[in-house]
Amino acid sequence: MSDPHNLLRAVKPVVDAVGATLVSPADQEPSDVPLVWDGVVIAAVRMPPLHGALDRLIDTVETELGSPLPALSREDKQRAVRLLDERGAFILRRAVEDVADAMGVSRITIYNYLNAIHR
């Protein structure tokens, strides 16, 4: 999309953060979210597939915290679990196990971090 509209420039960081893509109105599919400006569809947001969602969330948290999960301090690992929890990561099947593996800690550790968050 050449010469992006102001709305597209404004939503681009959000679209990127959730792993979505902007598509032109001509390429819009029924499942895409239209972006309407003055009654005209100027683009659409195509959400990413759920497959790989946890990996994308982990990558985002690693970028935000500035280090791969296994290299984080205990406090930063707790912060990473909080960020993942706030973003809905733990509603995904096997997320606790996968996050534990990615961090290099036990499932019990992740459950302890989550229990501390929800107290």
Phi and psi restraints in degrees (value plus and minus 20) as a CYANA .aco file:
   2 SER   PHI    -104.9   -64.9
   2 SER   PSI     137.7   177.7
   3 ASP   PHI      30.2    70.2
   3 ASP   PSI      46.2    86.2
   4 PRO   PHI     -82.2   -42.2
   4 PRO   PSI     120.7   160.7
   5 HIS   PHI     -87.5   -47.5
   5 HIS   PSI     133.6   173.6
   6 ASN   PHI     -74.9   -34.9
   6 ASN   PSI     -59.5   -19.5
   7 LEU   PHI     -81.9   -41.9
   7 LEU   PSI     -60.9   -20.9
   8 LEU   PHI     -85.6   -45.6
   8 LEU   PSI     -60.4   -20.4
   9 ARG   PHI     -83.0   -43.0
   9 ARG   PSI     -56.7   -16.7
  10 ALA   PHI     -90.2   -50.2
  10 ALA   PSI     -59.4   -19.4
  11 VAL   PHI    -108.3   -68.3
  11 VAL   PSI     -33.4     6.6
  12 LYS   PHI     -74.7   -34.7
  12 LYS   PSI     -64.7   -24.7
  13 PRO   PHI     -81.5   -41.5
  13 PRO   PSI     -56.2   -16.2
  14 VAL   PHI     -89.6   -49.6
  14 VAL   PSI     -64.9   -24.9
  15 VAL   PHI     -78.1   -38.1
  15 VAL   PSI     -66.1   -26.1
  16 ASP   PHI     -84.1   -44.1
  16 ASP   PSI     -60.7   -20.7
  17 ALA   PHI     -83.6   -43.6
  17 ALA   PSI     -52.0   -12.0
  18 VAL   PHI    -114.2   -74.2
  18 VAL   PSI     -17.5    22.5
  19 GLY   PHI      58.3    98.3
  19 GLY   PSI      -2.7    37.3
  20 ALA   PHI    -108.5   -68.5
  20 ALA   PSI     157.6   197.6
  21 THR   PHI    -154.6  -114.6
  21 THR   PSI     132.3   172.3
  22 LEU   PHI    -111.5   -71.5
  22 LEU   PSI     115.3   155.3
  23 VAL   PHI    -145.9  -105.9
  23 VAL   PSI     134.8   174.8
  24 SER   PHI     -91.9   -51.9
  24 SER   PSI     137.5   177.5
  25 PRO   PHI     -76.5   -36.5
  25 PRO   PSI     -53.7   -13.7
  26 ALA   PHI     -86.9   -46.9
  26 ALA   PSI     -46.9    -6.9
  27 ASP   PHI    -117.3   -77.3
  27 ASP   PSI     -17.9    22.1
  28 GLN   PHI     -82.7   -42.7
  28 GLN   PSI     116.5   156.5
  29 GLU   PHI    -129.8   -89.8
  29 GLU   PSI     141.9   181.9
  30 PRO   PHI     -76.6   -36.6
  30 PRO   PSI     -49.9    -9.9
  31 SER   PHI    -103.9   -63.9
  31 SER   PSI     -27.0    13.0
  32 ASP   PHI     -96.6   -56.6
  32 ASP   PSI     135.9   175.9
  33 VAL   PHI    -118.6   -78.6
  33 VAL   PSI      94.2   134.2
  34 PRO   PHI     -91.8   -51.8
  34 PRO   PSI     122.8   162.8
  35 LEU   PHI    -125.5   -85.5
  35 LEU   PSI      93.1   133.1
  36 VAL   PHI    -128.4   -88.4
  36 VAL   PSI     111.5   151.5
  37 TRP   PHI    -149.2  -109.2
  37 TRP   PSI     101.7   141.7
  38 ASP   PHI      31.5    71.5
  38 ASP   PSI      21.6    61.6
  39 GLY   PHI      59.9    99.9
  39 GLY   PSI     -15.8    24.2
  40 VAL   PHI    -138.8   -98.8
  40 VAL   PSI     112.7   152.7
  41 VAL   PHI     -94.7   -54.7
  41 VAL   PSI      97.5   137.5
  42 ILE   PHI    -120.9   -80.9
  42 ILE   PSI     -36.2     3.8
  43 ALA   PHI    -194.1  -154.1
  43 ALA   PSI     158.8   198.8
  44 ALA   PHI    -161.2  -121.2
  44 ALA   PSI     133.8   173.8
  45 VAL   PHI    -122.7   -82.7
  45 VAL   PSI     104.5   144.5
  46 ARG   PHI    -124.4   -84.4
  46 ARG   PSI      94.7   134.7
  47 MET   PHI     -92.4   -52.4
  47 MET   PSI     130.0   170.0
  48 PRO   PHI     -94.4   -54.4
  48 PRO   PSI     138.7   178.7
  49 PRO   PHI     -87.3   -47.3
  49 PRO   PSI     134.7   174.7
  50 LEU   PHI     -85.6   -45.6
  50 LEU   PSI     -50.7   -10.7
  51 HIS   PHI     -79.0   -39.0
  51 HIS   PSI     103.0   143.0
  52 GLY   PHI      70.8   110.8
  52 GLY   PSI     -18.3    21.7
  53 ALA   PHI     -81.1   -41.1
  53 ALA   PSI     -62.9   -22.9
  54 LEU   PHI     -84.8   -44.8
  54 LEU   PSI     -60.4   -20.4
  55 ASP   PHI     -80.8   -40.8
  55 ASP   PSI     -60.9   -20.9
  56 ARG   PHI     -85.3   -45.3
  56 ARG   PSI     -60.9   -20.9
  57 LEU   PHI     -83.1   -43.1
  57 LEU   PSI     -63.9   -23.9
  58 ILE   PHI     -82.6   -42.6
  58 ILE   PSI     -64.8   -24.8
  59 ASP   PHI     -78.2   -38.2
  59 ASP   PSI     -61.9   -21.9
  60 THR   PHI     -84.4   -44.4
  60 THR   PSI     -63.5   -23.5
  61 VAL   PHI     -86.4   -46.4
  61 VAL   PSI     -60.7   -20.7
  62 GLU   PHI     -81.1   -41.1
  62 GLU   PSI     -61.4   -21.4
  63 THR   PHI     -83.5   -43.5
  63 THR   PSI     -65.3   -25.3
  64 GLU   PHI     -82.6   -42.6
  64 GLU   PSI     -59.7   -19.7
  65 LEU   PHI    -108.0   -68.0
  65 LEU   PSI     -29.3    10.7
  66 GLY   PHI      59.5    99.5
  66 GLY   PSI      -1.0    39.0
  67 SER   PHI    -184.0  -144.0
  67 SER   PSI     132.4   172.4
  68 PRO   PHI     -82.1   -42.1
  68 PRO   PSI     129.8   169.8
  69 LEU   PHI     -73.1   -33.1
  69 LEU   PSI     -64.5   -24.5
  70 PRO   PHI     -83.9   -43.9
  70 PRO   PSI     -44.9    -4.9
  71 ALA   PHI    -105.8   -65.8
  71 ALA   PSI     -25.9    14.1
  72 LEU   PHI     -92.7   -52.7
  72 LEU   PSI     132.2   172.2
  73 SER   PHI     -89.3   -49.3
  73 SER   PSI     147.9   187.9
  74 ARG   PHI     -77.6   -37.6
  74 ARG   PSI     -64.2   -24.2
  75 GLU   PHI     -83.1   -43.1
  75 GLU   PSI     -60.7   -20.7
  76 ASP   PHI     -92.0   -52.0
  76 ASP   PSI     -50.7   -10.7
  77 LYS   PHI     -85.0   -45.0
  77 LYS   PSI     -60.1   -20.1
  78 GLN   PHI     -83.9   -43.9
  78 GLN   PSI     -60.7   -20.7
  79 ARG   PHI     -84.3   -44.3
  79 ARG   PSI     -60.0   -20.0
  80 ALA   PHI     -82.3   -42.3
  80 ALA   PSI     -63.0   -23.0
  81 VAL   PHI     -83.9   -43.9
  81 VAL   PSI     -59.2   -19.2
  82 ARG   PHI     -82.0   -42.0
  82 ARG   PSI     -66.3   -26.3
  83 LEU   PHI     -82.0   -42.0
  83 LEU   PSI     -64.5   -24.5
  84 LEU   PHI     -82.7   -42.7
  84 LEU   PSI     -60.3   -20.3
  85 ASP   PHI     -85.2   -45.2
  85 ASP   PSI     -64.3   -24.3
  86 GLU   PHI     -81.0   -41.0
  86 GLU   PSI     -48.9    -8.9
  87 ARG   PHI    -113.8   -73.8
  87 ARG   PSI     -13.6    26.4
  88 GLY   PHI      63.4   103.4
  88 GLY   PSI      -5.8    34.2
  89 ALA   PHI     -79.9   -39.9
  89 ALA   PSI     -54.6   -14.6
  90 PHE   PHI    -104.5   -64.5
  90 PHE   PSI     -15.4    24.6
  91 ILE   PHI    -104.9   -64.9
  91 ILE   PSI     -32.7     7.3
  92 LEU   PHI     -98.6   -58.6
  92 LEU   PSI     123.2   163.2
  93 ARG   PHI     -80.0   -40.0
  93 ARG   PSI     114.8   154.8
  94 ARG   PHI      45.5    85.5
  94 ARG   PSI      -4.8    35.2
  95 ALA   PHI     -83.2   -43.2
  95 ALA   PSI     -61.0   -21.0
  96 VAL   PHI     -79.9   -39.9
  96 VAL   PSI     -66.7   -26.7
  97 GLU   PHI     -83.4   -43.4
  97 GLU   PSI     -63.5   -23.5
  98 ASP   PHI     -87.7   -47.7
  98 ASP   PSI     -59.6   -19.6
  99 VAL   PHI     -87.4   -47.4
  99 VAL   PSI     -61.5   -21.5
 100 ALA   PHI     -78.4   -38.4
 100 ALA   PSI     -65.8   -25.8
 101 ASP   PHI     -82.0   -42.0
 101 ASP   PSI     -63.0   -23.0
 102 ALA   PHI     -84.7   -44.7
 102 ALA   PSI     -52.3   -12.3
 103 MET   PHI    -106.4   -66.4
 103 MET   PSI     -40.4    -0.4
 104 GLY   PHI      59.0    99.0
 104 GLY   PSI      11.9    51.9
 105 VAL   PHI    -147.0  -107.0
 105 VAL   PSI     155.9   195.9
 106 SER   PHI    -104.7   -64.7
 106 SER   PSI     142.5   182.5
 107 ARG   PHI     -79.8   -39.8
 107 ARG   PSI     -58.8   -18.8
 108 ILE   PHI     -78.8   -38.8
 108 ILE   PSI     -59.2   -19.2
 109 THR   PHI     -81.8   -41.8
 109 THR   PSI     -65.1   -25.1
 110 ILE   PHI     -82.9   -42.9
 110 ILE   PSI     -64.4   -24.4
 111 TYR   PHI     -80.7   -40.7
 111 TYR   PSI     -59.5   -19.5
 112 ASN   PHI     -82.7   -42.7
 112 ASN   PSI     -63.7   -23.7
 113 TYR   PHI     -81.1   -41.1
 113 TYR   PSI     -64.2   -24.2
 114 LEU   PHI     -84.9   -44.9
 114 LEU   PSI     -61.1   -21.1
 115 ASN   PHI     -81.6   -41.6
 115 ASN   PSI     -60.5   -20.5
 116 ALA   PHI     -84.9   -44.9
 116 ALA   PSI     -57.4   -17.4
 117 ILE   PHI     -85.1   -45.1
 117 ILE   PSI     -61.8   -21.8
 118 HIS   PHI    -109.4   -69.4
 118 HIS   PSI     -19.2    20.8
